[in-house]
Amino acid sequence: MRISGKQSFRGRAQDVPKHQARLRPGSRERILAVPAGRGSRTMALAALLLLGGTAPAFSGVQVVRAAGPAQLSFTFPNTSGATESVTLDGFRLNGQPVTAANRLQVRQIAPGVTEATARAPAAGEWEFAVADASAYYGFGERFDRLNHAHTIIRNCSRNTPGDKGMDTYKPVPFFMSVRGYGLWVDTFSEAVFDLNVTDSTRIQVSVYADKLRFVLIEGPRFPAILERFTALAGRLRLPPYWAFAPWKGRDYHRNQQEVYEDIDRYRELGLPASIILIDSPWATNYNTYEFNPKQFDNAREMIARLHDEGYKLVLWHTSWINQKNNPPREQGFADKLPVTTAENFAEAEKNGYFLHRPDGSTYIAAWWKGTGSLIDFTNAAAKKWWQAQVGKAIAMGADGFKDDDAEGNFVGGVKFASGADPRLVRNRYAVDYNHAVAEILTERKGKDWVLFQRSGTVGSHVLPVFWSGDNDASFSTENGLPTVVTAGLNAGLSGISMWVSDLGGYNKRERYDGDGVLFVRWTQYSALSPGMEVISQMNLGPWDYGDEALRIFRRYSVLHMSLFPYRYAAAQETGRTGMPMMRALALMHQDDATAREASTEYYFGPDLLVAPVLGPVTQRAVYLPEGSWVDYWTGRLLQGKQTIVADAPLDRLPLYVRAGAILPKIPEDVMTLVPQSEFRDRKVQSLDDRRVYEIYPGGTSGGITDFEGRTVTRGPGANRLVLSGQAARVTLRWRFDAPAGVTVNGAKLAVVKAADGSGSASFGHEGTSEVGWE
């Protein structure tokens, strides 16, 4: 990742042997041979600079020198254990073939990972081709499909409020081929990937760069490719626990009383939540970071009350500062927001903190809140000044920020203080913006903060959390709920794990018959995703869709919160290996064609299979992948590798648990994940030392390590488990199969039976607890 230079790699770049071809015109000479078997199933890559002919046989990494067009042959094992190879050729710079004068440099930078680079005297348009015609997954958050074969992908961050098509807020120039390899083009520019469109047998890549760099990654399994990619590009930094609880936002809060309504109604209705999001506007102007006294009577008092009730505060902002505002479209703001220049605009312009035009004048442009300018984050003084502005809101009590905007389409003909060519950093602006906010939050709050980012790419994907932008409150396959599911799975296939959507759909300007059904189905999907965040243009709350919708919303919000240990452990796995929390079936079963086509269902963590209902229907087809599965609601045991028709009445999401799984949970009365020591209201139940482990039928071995490092191991024997680690008040819950008797370390426990046939037993755990049942 070039944003942080050599330090982006694990280990120092200077510690990795640098192998490159030094070429003499007309020569054909082997200059490097690395023994086969270096590393685990080492990828073999030969850089062949040939004038006709084919490469000699080789093992390991070889570089053969010759005059003529550059050509690479990439050999790797496939999922069947056989050897495959693809050829990379057609290397051109500004239309001219890349030869000895512009040679490729090849080096292995990790087991199974090889980079190729080429430099030019000046930035230009590089092109190359890959001889492949298969299926391709990745490329960042994409709303239209999972398999991108026969499409042309542009690596471009773009704000598209309506139908997204192939646009995205979060492009990632990385893909995985079903044949068993990955390719990452290391760039922030608008690289283009022509995936078997112009030529049905080839991928054609073009990228504007001063230095071409791409990385070939051996798998052959997708999880291994993703692990190696994220080891280079970076992995998730986990947010605090409270970021995993439900969020409540509005398009705008007109006054302090509406903030209090959100605070109080969630608690009164038994709806768990830990975050209140105050979106735009909230400041005296865009973006002054001073609370607007015409909107909030006493902002300091409001924030204190919010914190006292076990919430954290997230505030909207952008990197624009306005010279002139559009008349506010928000109801009730005509006399609360000026149309004049923001109070801090003049200081920033005087000191040169904004982007500039090539002629040296301040870059002034229109955006959806008015006319203003963007902070130049390549100017160290500008960044420091802007972070001090953001710091004013942190000092008032902000616990995080919603980083809106920053797609490169807002950046036109500009001049950066760094002198960078705008075409080279098309998508980098969002990365710099997100990191600037993360830095000031870290400085002021340590690790106790969260971001909510709309745009980004490789570099900011390590920061939590992203959201899906502006989606329609509909079942539309153009920009509604189905596209959100697709986008989240694509994000996961590209190294972005903590990704959420606006529950119910942000784009909503009117009520209609049946919108409560959509709200319920989106609720169910969000509950089995990394996060639940309620917001819409109409400022509707869960209580605005009727009693039945509210009841279902409460049920799934409680389920989402109770699964916190399971979800957090899945996020920890992302931090270790890059494995996303939401896992497309294609990621886990790339050799199963039916699984790859089941693009509207997914694994949530390792043991849950989720099939969202994506229309106003009460049944849907579900493909059960290999293995045995337990219906979460009925306990019915089902065998995998078959498609079933699942009943889905309005209150039920088709949900399946891997047979024999142990699901870690917390009690269903927990309403906030903010530590009890940080708020006053003792009636609000916070996370404590109670832990629940649900044991599902169908297995007698295996186990888990939970988010606190505690291990729960099945066996020895069918009716035994061993719990080891941190002390806790433990409840074991046998789903659909109540035991007749239970002992812990030889002592008998009472078994409580539930209506669904489940049984539970509770005990105090310290050190090691051996549990038996019959």
Order of alpha helices (4+ residues) and beta strands (2+ residues): beta-beta-beta-beta-beta-beta-beta-beta-beta-beta-beta-beta-beta-beta-alpha-beta-alpha-beta-alpha-beta-beta-alpha-beta-beta-alpha-beta-alpha-beta-beta-alpha-beta-beta-alpha-beta-alpha-alpha-beta-alpha-alpha-beta-beta-beta-beta-beta-beta-beta-beta-beta-beta-beta-beta-beta-beta-beta-beta
